[in-house]
Amino acid sequence: MRTEIQLKKSLLYMDEQTEILVQRVGQGAYLEAEDSLEWIEAAYQIRGSQPLYFLADMRGLRGQSKEARRVSGEKDPRLNIAAGAGLINNGASKILGNFMLSLNKISHPIRLFTNEQEAIDWLLEIKKKNGH
């Protein structure tokens, strides 16, 4: 049985085979700061302070507030985020998004993908390099 938590605007679960934390954002969701805080609490509930590799499926995302982006970008001392991958709909968004991510000072590797298996493979590669 997999560990999963239904959040207000997404589903969060641990893929038991890969030990990647997966977030499936609901279709048409617009994320606010409280949604980011809810994700942090749920991620901590599932993983504690163990190394966290996560995949955020954002293909249904309509948007995100500035405050939600700020909360998501801050380092929470309870979480040991090792790497993150975002799954999005198209290549143009991927190019722009990866460029924007490179401008931010994020303490862990993070990258956007349009193919879920490529995102998982990338996370597993980093996980292996880190000895996890």
C-alpha positions as CSV (number, residue, x, y, z in Angstrom):
1,M,0.0,0.0,0.0
2,R,1.4,3.4,-1.0
3,T,1.5,6.4,1.3
4,E,-0.5,9.2,-0.1
5,I,-2.0,12.4,1.1
6,Q,-4.8,14.2,-0.8
7,L,-4.1,18.0,-0.6
8,K,-6.6,20.7,-1.5
9,K,-5.3,21.1,-5.0
10,S,-3.1,18.1,-5.6
11,L,-2.3,14.5,-4.6
12,L,1.0,13.7,-3.0
13,Y,2.3,10.1,-2.8
14,M,5.5,8.2,-2.4
15,D,6.4,5.9,-5.3
16,E,7.5,2.8,-3.4
17,Q,9.6,1.4,-6.2
18,T,11.7,4.5,-6.9
19,E,11.2,6.3,-3.5
20,I,10.4,9.5,-5.4
21,L,7.8,11.7,-3.9
22,V,5.2,12.5,-6.6
23,Q,2.8,15.5,-6.6
24,R,0.0,15.4,-9.2
25,V,-1.5,18.9,-9.4
26,G,-5.2,19.0,-10.1
27,Q,-6.5,20.2,-13.5
28,G,-6.9,23.9,-13.6
29,A,-5.4,24.5,-10.2
30,Y,-4.1,27.9,-9.2
31,L,-1.6,27.5,-6.3
32,E,-1.5,30.0,-3.4
33,A,1.0,30.3,-0.6
34,E,-1.2,28.1,1.6
35,D,-0.9,25.3,-1.0
36,S,2.9,25.5,-0.9
37,L,2.8,25.3,2.9
38,E,0.4,22.4,2.8
39,W,2.8,20.6,0.4
40,I,5.8,21.2,2.8
41,E,3.8,19.8,5.8
42,A,2.7,16.7,3.8
43,A,6.2,16.1,2.3
44,Y,7.6,16.2,5.9
45,Q,4.9,13.9,7.1
46,I,5.8,11.3,4.4
47,R,9.6,11.6,4.3
48,G,10.6,13.4,7.5
49,S,14.2,14.6,7.2
50,Q,15.3,11.7,4.8
51,P,16.7,12.8,1.4
52,L,13.8,13.9,-0.7
53,Y,13.7,13.4,-4.5
54,F,10.4,14.8,-5.9
55,L,8.5,14.9,-9.2
56,A,5.9,17.7,-9.5
57,D,3.4,16.9,-12.3
58,M,2.3,20.4,-13.2
59,R,0.6,19.7,-16.5
60,G,-2.8,20.6,-15.0
61,L,-1.5,23.8,-13.3
62,R,-3.2,27.0,-14.4
63,G,-0.9,29.3,-12.4
64,Q,0.8,30.1,-9.2
65,S,0.8,33.3,-7.1
66,K,4.0,35.2,-6.4
67,E,3.7,34.4,-2.7
68,A,3.4,30.6,-3.5
69,R,6.6,30.8,-5.6
70,R,8.3,32.6,-2.8
71,V,7.3,29.9,-0.2
72,S,8.2,27.1,-2.6
73,G,11.6,28.6,-3.3
74,E,12.6,29.0,0.4
75,K,14.5,26.3,2.1
76,D,12.5,24.6,4.9
77,P,14.9,23.4,7.6
78,R,12.7,20.2,8.1
79,L,13.1,19.0,4.5
80,N,16.2,17.5,3.1
81,I,15.5,18.2,-0.6
82,A,18.1,16.5,-2.8
83,A,16.6,17.1,-6.2
84,G,13.3,18.0,-7.9
85,A,11.8,17.6,-11.3
86,G,8.8,19.4,-12.8
87,L,6.6,17.8,-15.5
88,I,5.1,20.4,-17.8
89,N,3.2,20.4,-21.1
90,N,5.4,21.7,-23.8
91,G,8.9,22.4,-24.9
92,A,8.7,26.2,-25.1
93,S,7.6,26.3,-21.4
94,K,10.4,23.9,-20.6
95,I,13.1,26.1,-22.2
96,L,11.8,29.3,-20.5
97,G,11.2,27.5,-17.2
98,N,14.7,26.0,-17.1
99,F,16.2,29.4,-17.9
100,M,14.1,31.0,-15.1
101,L,15.2,28.3,-12.6
102,S,18.8,29.0,-13.5
103,L,18.4,32.6,-12.3
104,N,17.2,31.6,-8.9
105,K,19.5,30.5,-6.1
106,I,18.1,27.0,-5.4
107,S,20.2,24.8,-3.2
108,H,19.3,21.5,-5.0
109,P,19.3,20.4,-8.6
110,I,15.9,21.1,-10.3
111,R,14.9,20.7,-13.9
112,L,11.7,20.7,-16.0
113,F,10.7,17.9,-18.4
114,T,7.9,17.2,-20.8
115,N,8.4,13.4,-20.6
116,E,7.7,11.7,-17.2
117,Q,10.0,8.8,-17.7
118,E,12.9,11.2,-18.5
119,A,12.2,13.1,-15.3
120,I,12.2,9.9,-13.3
121,D,15.4,8.7,-14.9
122,W,17.1,12.0,-14.2
123,L,16.0,11.9,-10.5
124,L,17.2,8.3,-10.2
125,E,20.6,9.2,-11.7
126,I,21.1,12.0,-9.2
127,K,19.9,9.7,-6.4
128,K,22.5,7.1,-7.5
129,K,25.3,9.7,-7.7
130,N,24.3,10.8,-4.1
131,G,24.5,7.2,-2.9
132,H,20.8,7.0,-1.9
